Amino acid sequence: MIKEIKIDVPQNLAGITLGQYQQWMKILTKYTEDNRDDENYLKVKMLQVFCNLQIEDTYKVPLNNFDYIIQHITSLFDAEHALIRRFRIADSNNEEFEFGLIPNLDKMSFGEYVDLDTYINDNKQLHKAMAVLFRPIESGIGDTYNIQEYKGTEELSEAMKDTPVNIALGAINFMYRLQNELAKATLASSQE
């Protein structure tokens, strides 16, 4: 008799951490670099990473559930990623901390800019980019808040791996759009 297994399927991208996403991107990159052609390998890895299953348990998942879960998880990444300016994550002691996006990007320091530019295009270092963009909120009223002063990424980058991936992808998409708009504006002004 086959033992029934519990499968923890994320319902949306908020149920997937940035750390899981980075783990998946590492697997996907290696798969592509190795020119592999084994879709079952990727499906098993997807269940391992996003549903927290051991490899031997992935083989016990009923086929109809297996296919449904793969399609469901894949569809989660097709959604639009909105910018979320504030979020909470808990540490290992279940103490919650609230993080906020840099309130005024025009006042970003040179150090923040250099670090963000270094990390944002590298999936392996997205948690460091998040530690530049988001920091603990020190005080605030309503939508207005002050964040902790930037001291580099060392202190917060590991905690950022627990960030829901929808928040990370929304922030990254926002920064890409902002960068594209700035490039267009610069090009237009230089043509004048």
C-alpha positions in Angstrom: 0.0 0.0 0.0 1.3 3.4 -1.0 1.6 5.9 1.9 -0.3 9.1 1.3 1.8 12.2 1.3 0.9 15.7 2.2 1.6 18.2 -0.6 1.9 21.9 0.4 1.0 23.6 -2.9 1.4 27.4 -3.0 -1.9 29.1 -3.8 -0.2 32.2 -5.2 3.2 33.8 -5.6 3.0 35.1 -2.0 3.3 31.4 -1.0 6.7 31.1 -2.6 9.8 32.7 -1.1 12.5 34.5 -2.9 14.9 31.8 -1.7 12.8 29.1 -3.4 12.7 31.1 -6.6 16.4 31.6 -6.6 16.9 27.8 -6.0 14.5 27.1 -9.0 16.3 29.6 -11.2 19.7 27.9 -10.4 18.2 24.6 -11.4 16.6 26.0 -14.6 19.9 27.8 -15.6 22.0 24.6 -15.1 19.3 22.6 -17.0 19.5 25.0 -19.9 23.3 25.3 -19.8 23.6 21.5 -19.9 21.3 21.3 -22.9 19.1 18.8 -21.1 15.9 17.6 -22.7 14.1 15.9 -19.8 10.9 17.7 -18.8 10.2 15.1 -16.1 13.4 16.2 -14.4 12.2 19.8 -14.3 8.8 18.8 -13.1 10.2 16.8 -10.2 12.5 19.6 -9.3 9.6 22.1 -9.4 7.7 19.9 -6.9 10.7 19.6 -4.7 11.4 23.3 -4.6 8.0 24.9 -4.5 6.1 22.2 -2.5 8.9 21.3 -0.2 8.9 17.6 -1.2 11.7 15.0 -1.0 12.6 13.5 -4.3 11.2 10.1 -3.4 7.9 11.7 -2.4 7.5 13.4 -5.8 7.3 10.0 -7.4 4.4 9.0 -5.1 2.2 11.9 -6.2 -0.8 10.6 -8.2 -0.4 11.5 -11.9 -3.5 13.7 -12.2 -2.4 15.7 -9.2 1.1 15.8 -10.4 0.1 17.4 -13.7 -2.3 19.8 -12.1 0.2 21.0 -9.6 2.8 21.6 -12.3 0.4 23.6 -14.4 -0.8 25.6 -11.4 2.7 26.6 -10.2 3.7 27.4 -13.8 0.6 29.7 -14.2 1.5 31.6 -11.0 4.6 33.0 -12.7 2.5 34.2 -15.7 0.7 36.8 -13.6 1.5 40.5 -13.6 3.7 41.4 -10.6 2.5 44.6 -8.9 4.7 46.8 -6.8 4.1 46.2 -3.1 5.7 48.9 -1.0 5.4 47.4 2.4 5.4 43.8 3.7 6.0 41.7 6.8 8.2 38.7 7.3 8.8 36.7 10.4 12.3 35.7 11.7 13.2 32.2 13.1 11.5 33.1 16.4 8.3 34.1 14.6 8.8 37.7 15.4 7.4 39.8 12.6 9.2 42.7 11.0 7.8 45.2 8.6 9.8 46.3 5.6 9.3 49.2 3.3 10.5 50.2 -0.1 12.9 53.2 -0.2 10.3 56.0 0.2 11.9 58.4 -2.2 14.1 56.8 -4.9 15.3 60.3 -6.0 17.1 60.4 -2.6 18.8 57.0 -3.1 22.5 57.3 -2.0 25.3 56.5 -4.4 26.2 53.4 -2.3 22.6 52.1 -2.6 22.6 52.7 -6.3 25.9 50.9 -6.9 24.8 47.9 -4.8 21.4 47.8 -6.5 22.9 48.0 -9.9 25.4 45.2 -9.0 22.8 42.8 -7.6 19.5 43.3 -9.5 20.4 41.5 -12.7 21.8 38.4 -11.0 19.2 35.8 -9.8 21.7 34.4 -7.4 21.9 37.8 -5.7 18.4 39.1 -5.8 18.1 38.8 -2.0 20.9 41.4 -1.8 19.0 43.7 -4.3 16.0 43.3 -2.0 18.1 44.4 1.0 18.9 47.6 -0.9 15.4 48.3 -1.9 13.6 47.3 1.3 14.6 47.9 4.9 12.9 47.8 8.3 10.3 50.5 8.9 11.4 52.6 11.9 8.3 54.9 12.1 5.4 55.9 10.0 1.8 57.0 9.8 -0.5 55.5 7.1 1.3 55.3 3.8 4.2 57.6 4.9 7.1 55.9 6.7 10.8 56.1 7.4 13.1 53.2 6.9 16.4 52.1 8.5 19.5 53.9 7.2 21.4 51.9 4.5 24.3 50.0 6.0 25.0 47.6 3.1 23.3 44.3 2.4 25.2 42.1 4.9 22.7 42.5 7.7 19.4 41.9 5.9 20.2 39.9 2.7 19.7 36.4 4.3 16.4 37.5 5.8 15.3 38.7 2.4 15.3 35.1 1.1 12.1 34.7 3.1 10.4 37.6 1.1 7.4 36.4 -0.8 8.5 36.2 -4.5 5.6 38.3 -5.7 7.1 41.3 -3.8 10.5 40.7 -5.1 9.3 40.3 -8.7 7.1 43.4 -8.4 10.0 45.5 -7.2 12.3 44.2 -9.9 9.7 44.9 -12.6 9.1 48.4 -11.2 12.9 49.1 -11.3 13.2 47.8 -14.9 10.2 50.0 -16.0 11.7 53.0 -14.2 15.1 52.4 -15.8 13.5 52.1 -19.3 11.5 55.3 -18.8 14.7 57.1 -17.7 16.5 55.8 -20.8 13.7 57.0 -23.1 13.7 60.4 -21.4 17.5 60.7 -21.7 17.4 59.8 -25.4 14.6 62.2 -26.1 16.4 65.1 -24.3 19.7 64.3 -26.0 17.9 64.4 -29.5 16.6 67.8 -28.7 
